[in-house]
Amino acid sequence: MQPPSPAEIRSVHEKFAPDSDAFDLVFTHCEIVWSIAEKLIATAGRDLDADLVRAGCLLHDIGVYRLIDETGRIDEANYLRHGLLGHEILAEEGFPEELCRFCSCHTGVGLTKHDVESQGLPLPVADYVAVTVEERLVMYADKFHSKSNPPKFLSADSYARYIARFGRDKVSAFARLRAEFGEPDLTGLAAAHQHALV
C-alpha cells in the first residue's frame, strides 16, 4: 500500500472540518504528533514504515470533526468515540483498513473488550488495540500532546501519572511503550508552538 501524501491528507481534513478553527485545532495536533513520532523514529532505531507512520499520525484524529458542534465545542461526553468515527470516515472515503485502524486503535494505550464491557464505554464491544509497530508508535506519540484549551505538551511522567487512574494494566502498557520507543525531547516543539510543557 502506498500511503497518501500529506497534501492528500490535508484535503481530507479540509473536507470534514466544520470550520477553520476546528481544522486548525485538529490538523495542527496531527502535525505535532507526526513531529513527535519523527523524533522517536530517529532515536528508536526500529525497522518500520515511516511513510505509514506519517499518514497514521496525520489521520488519527479526523473523527474529532464529527464531535464539534455549530458553536465550535467538542462533545466531551462522546469524545471516546472519535477514534471509531475516524475509522468510519476513512472507510467511507475508501482508505484501506490498515489506515483506518490508526483512528480506532490509538485511544489511551489501547481499549480492550474487557475495558468496553466493564466500564460501560459507548463503543461496540471489541478490542481497539494497536498491534503493529507503526500503530503503537502513532498511539504513543499522540500521548505527548493534548488538544485541551489551551493545547499543551505532556512529558512521559505527566502522562504516566494521568493514565494511572485507569488501572495498573494501563500504567504497565505505557511503560512498555516508553521502553520500546524512548522519550521524545519536547522542548523545541513546545517553544515553536508556544504550548506549555507539563
C-alpha positions as CSV (number, residue, x, y, z in Angstrom):
1,M,0.0,0.0,0.0
2,Q,1.2,3.5,-0.9
3,P,0.2,5.8,1.9
4,P,-1.5,9.1,0.9
5,S,0.7,12.2,0.7
6,P,0.5,15.0,3.3
7,A,-1.3,17.1,0.7
8,E,-3.9,14.4,0.1
9,I,-4.4,14.0,3.9
10,R,-4.8,17.8,4.3
11,S,-7.6,17.8,1.7
12,V,-9.4,15.1,3.7
13,H,-9.2,17.2,6.8
14,E,-10.4,20.3,4.9
15,K,-13.4,18.2,3.6
16,F,-14.6,17.2,7.1
17,A,-13.6,20.1,9.3
18,P,-16.7,22.1,10.1
19,D,-14.7,25.4,10.1
20,S,-11.2,26.8,10.1
21,D,-10.9,26.8,13.9
22,A,-11.7,23.1,14.0
23,F,-9.2,22.5,11.2
24,D,-6.5,24.4,12.9
25,L,-7.1,22.6,16.2
26,V,-7.2,19.0,14.8
27,F,-4.8,19.3,11.9
28,T,-2.2,21.1,13.9
29,H,-2.4,18.5,16.6
30,C,-2.0,15.7,14.0
31,E,1.1,17.5,12.5
32,I,2.6,17.8,16.0
33,V,2.0,14.1,16.7
34,W,3.9,13.4,13.4
35,S,6.7,15.7,14.6
36,I,6.9,13.7,17.8
37,A,6.8,10.3,16.0
38,E,9.5,11.5,13.6
39,K,11.8,12.3,16.6
40,L,11.1,8.9,18.1
41,I,11.8,7.1,14.8
42,A,15.2,8.9,14.6
43,T,16.2,7.7,18.1
44,A,14.4,4.3,18.4
45,G,16.4,2.6,15.6
46,R,13.3,0.5,14.7
47,D,12.6,-1.1,11.4
48,L,9.2,0.5,10.4
49,D,7.4,2.2,7.6
50,A,7.9,5.9,8.3
51,D,5.5,6.9,5.5
52,L,2.8,4.8,7.0
53,V,3.5,6.3,10.5
54,R,3.3,9.8,9.0
55,A,-0.1,9.0,7.4
56,G,-1.3,7.5,10.6
57,C,-0.3,10.5,12.6
58,L,-1.9,12.9,10.2
59,L,-5.1,11.0,10.0
60,H,-5.6,9.5,13.5
61,D,-7.9,12.3,14.9
62,I,-10.0,13.0,11.9
63,G,-13.1,11.7,13.7
64,V,-13.0,14.6,16.1
65,Y,-14.7,16.7,13.4
66,R,-17.9,14.7,13.8
67,L,-18.0,15.7,17.5
68,I,-17.7,19.5,17.0
69,D,-21.0,21.4,17.2
70,E,-22.0,24.6,15.4
71,T,-20.6,26.7,18.3
72,G,-17.2,25.0,18.0
73,R,-17.5,23.0,21.1
74,I,-16.3,19.4,21.3
75,D,-18.9,16.8,22.6
76,E,-16.7,15.7,25.5
77,A,-19.3,13.1,26.7
78,N,-18.8,11.2,23.4
79,Y,-15.2,12.0,22.8
80,L,-14.2,8.4,23.4
81,R,-16.0,7.6,20.1
82,H,-13.7,9.9,18.0
83,G,-11.5,7.0,17.0
84,L,-14.3,4.9,15.8
85,L,-15.8,7.9,14.0
86,G,-12.5,8.5,12.3
87,H,-12.3,4.8,11.2
88,E,-15.8,5.2,9.7
89,I,-14.8,8.4,7.8
90,L,-11.7,6.9,6.3
91,A,-13.5,3.7,5.4
92,E,-16.3,5.8,3.7
93,E,-13.5,7.7,1.8
94,G,-12.1,4.4,0.5
95,F,-9.0,4.2,2.7
96,P,-7.7,0.7,3.4
97,E,-8.2,-0.9,6.8
98,E,-4.5,-0.5,7.5
99,L,-5.0,3.3,7.7
100,C,-8.5,3.2,9.3
101,R,-7.0,1.3,12.3
102,F,-4.8,4.3,13.2
103,C,-8.1,6.1,14.1
104,S,-9.8,3.3,16.1
105,C,-6.7,1.9,17.8
106,H,-5.0,5.0,19.2
107,T,-7.1,5.9,22.2
108,G,-5.3,5.8,25.5
109,V,-2.9,2.9,25.5
110,G,-5.5,0.7,23.9
111,L,-9.0,-0.3,24.8
112,T,-9.9,-4.0,25.2
113,K,-13.2,-5.7,25.0
114,H,-12.9,-6.0,28.8
115,D,-12.5,-2.3,29.1
116,V,-15.6,-1.6,27.0
117,E,-17.7,-4.1,28.9
118,S,-16.5,-3.4,32.4
119,Q,-16.6,0.4,32.1
120,G,-19.8,0.6,30.0
121,L,-17.9,2.6,27.3
122,P,-20.0,4.0,24.4
123,L,-18.4,1.7,21.8
124,P,-19.3,-1.6,20.2
125,V,-17.7,-4.4,22.2
126,A,-14.4,-5.1,20.5
127,D,-10.6,-4.7,21.0
128,Y,-9.3,-1.3,20.0
129,V,-5.6,-2.1,20.4
130,A,-2.5,-1.0,18.5
131,V,-0.9,-4.2,17.1
132,T,1.8,-3.2,14.5
133,V,4.9,-1.2,15.4
134,E,3.5,1.6,13.3
135,E,0.2,1.6,15.2
136,R,2.0,1.5,18.5
137,L,4.2,4.4,17.6
138,V,1.3,6.6,16.5
139,M,-0.6,5.8,19.6
140,Y,2.4,6.5,21.8
141,A,3.4,9.8,20.1
142,D,-0.2,11.0,20.5
143,K,0.1,10.8,24.3
144,F,2.6,13.7,24.3
145,H,0.2,16.5,23.0
146,S,-3.2,17.4,24.1
147,K,-5.8,19.4,22.2
148,S,-7.0,20.9,25.5
149,N,-7.8,24.6,25.8
150,P,-5.1,25.8,25.6
151,P,-3.3,23.0,23.9
152,K,-0.2,21.6,25.8
153,F,2.6,19.1,25.6
154,L,2.8,16.3,28.2
155,S,6.0,14.8,29.5
156,A,6.2,11.0,29.8
157,D,6.0,11.3,33.5
158,S,2.9,13.5,33.3
159,Y,1.1,11.1,31.1
160,A,2.1,8.2,33.3
161,R,0.5,9.9,36.3
162,Y,-2.6,10.6,34.2
163,I,-3.0,7.1,32.9
164,A,-2.7,5.7,36.5
165,R,-6.3,6.5,37.2
166,F,-7.3,3.8,34.6
167,G,-5.5,1.0,36.3
168,R,-2.2,-0.8,36.7
169,D,-2.5,-2.6,33.4
170,K,-2.6,0.8,31.6
171,V,0.4,2.0,33.5
172,S,2.3,-1.1,32.5
173,A,1.2,-0.7,28.9
174,F,2.5,2.8,28.8
175,A,5.8,1.7,30.5
176,R,6.3,-0.9,27.7
177,L,5.8,1.8,25.1
178,R,8.3,4.0,26.8
179,A,10.8,1.2,26.8
180,E,10.1,0.4,23.2
181,F,10.3,3.9,21.7
182,G,12.1,6.0,24.3
183,E,11.1,9.5,25.3
184,P,10.9,12.4,22.9
185,D,12.6,15.8,23.6
186,L,9.6,18.1,23.5
187,T,11.3,21.4,24.5
188,G,11.8,22.6,20.9
189,L,8.3,21.7,19.8
190,A,6.7,23.3,22.9
191,A,8.7,26.5,22.2
192,A,7.9,26.5,18.5
193,H,4.1,26.1,19.0
194,Q,4.1,28.2,22.2
195,H,2.3,25.5,24.1
196,A,3.1,24.7,27.7
197,L,5.1,21.6,28.6
198,V,3.7,19.9,31.7
